[in-house]
Amino acid sequence: MTGVTKDESSVWVNHFLVDYNFTELTEEKVEMGIFEGVVPEVSPELIDLVLKVYKPWSDPTNGTANIVAIYRIISDSIFIAPAVDFASRISKRNRNTYFYTFEYQSPVSPPPSWLGVPHGRDLFYLFGCPFTGHPLYNYTDDDRRVSRIVIDMWSNFIKHGTPSFSSFVADPIPRFTEKDQFYVKIAGYNQTSAVSIGIRCRARHVMFWNSVLPWIRSLRESKYTKIWTLTFVFISLTGFLLVVLVFVVVYYNRYRL
């Protein structure tokens, strides 16, 4: 079983914004090296394509929407798409594969609100912090209910090989497969805990990183390989013909004299 949080890279982007006063997702800012070493898949030639996918075109000047787009790029490329790809590969060899997303945003979560559910937030609930207490948070009853859900899910998976929840109807949780990609969604609506089954986590964006972008790169690499091959053949043939020409000229001049 593997899982992700809803807003994996939001905390990193928050620190980044403080350091660089970065409030807008533009091609120029990306080309300055903001994603260098962070999103290696984004080569200079593909930056414009990534921006077309993630730019909030319905409200392109909305600062918050652009910030969310920034951390969505990082979250999807580094965490979510690889996790889905890993689960898909494992499911081919092991039938009991499960996937979850932790999307519960506690009412005691620190501001700003766009931080959402950052990387590692599910671990606080898995290890029972709402029950034992934490020096930085005053957890609520609903936080404790969510913590019980996460603890039940992992405990039952470890004991029985199937995640389940003692506080919910014992419906069978569907396995994650490469075809269907069912996953457990742990979320909160109006500050109440909820568990549901989703299909294909962030499907369009995962498809972009796991299939579309590699396909485009392979086409580009194939194109460049053909160009270099033709160039090499041309240079080799030209060099050979030049050698033959020199040999013929020398031979002709020698025997003519």
HELIX and SHEET records of a PDB file:
HELIX    1   1 SER A   10  TYR A   20  1                                  11    
HELIX    2   2 GLU A   27  LYS A   29  1                                   3    
HELIX    3   3 VAL A   30  ILE A   34  3                                   5    
HELIX    4   4 PRO A   44  LEU A   46  5                                   3    
HELIX    5   5 ILE A   47  TYR A   54  1                                   8    
HELIX    6   6 GLY A   63  ILE A   74  1                                  12    
HELIX    7   7 SER A   75  ILE A   80  3                                   6    
HELIX    8   8 ALA A   81  SER A   91  1                                  11    
HELIX    9   9 SER A  113  LEU A  115  5                                   3    
HELIX   10  10 ARG A  121  LEU A  126  1                                   6    
HELIX   11  11 CYS A  129  THR A  132  1                                   4    
HELIX   12  12 ASP A  141  HIS A  160  1                                  20    
HELIX   13  13 ALA A  203  MET A  207  1                                   5    
HELIX   14  14 PHE A  208  VAL A  212  3                                   5    
HELIX   15  15 LEU A  213  ARG A  256  1                                  44    
SHEET    1   A 4 THR A   2  THR A   5  0                                        
SHEET    2   A 4 PHE A  99  GLU A 103  1                                        
SHEET    3   A 4 PHE A 182  TYR A 189  1                                        
SHEET    4   A 4 THR A 192  ILE A 199 -1                                        
END                                                                             
